[in-house]
Amino acid sequence: MSYDPPQPSYPPPPYPTRTPAPSSPPSPTYPWQPPAPPEPPRPVRRPERAPLGHHSDLRLLRSAYRWQRRTATLTALGYFTLFLVLSASAPGFMTSTVADGIPAGLLLALLQLPVTWLAIALYEHTARRRVDPLADRIRRHAELDARRGATR
């Protein structure tokens, strides 16, 4: 009796074997049959409005918030910069007395606190008037999108 090994004695090829290319589609068995009707197109379900990530409200919110930060920052820093410039370039003005021996520099320094309060008030005012309504609208749209996503 002869002994046949269960596996081939030669090593497998170092590269993957090629599968034959798919041939042309099979011809119909009965050429006189009419062609199969095409599948009806699937209805494309689109949301009523663009999703939140592509919404222009986010751009509006970013620009409103940017305007708000710049306005409040420039109010406070502008006054402080003016005070520093006057201190460095106009020492005669800063040491001149305004009323009852109070120098103008001290008066301008004491006005720094009310100007900071003004900047905070301006920040809150622009937040209530421009930024908060946009943020509320985006929040409402996000809640609607979340509810629609939960029902799907």
RAJOPE-V627395 format. One record per helix or strand of 2 or more residues. SS is the DSSP state (@ for helix, = for strand). FROM is the first residue (numbers start at 0). TO is the last residue. If there is no record, write none. Layout:
ss;from;to
SS;FROM;TO
SS;FROM;TO
This chain:
ss;from;to
@;51;53
@;55;88
@;90;94
=;96;98
=;101;102
@;103;150
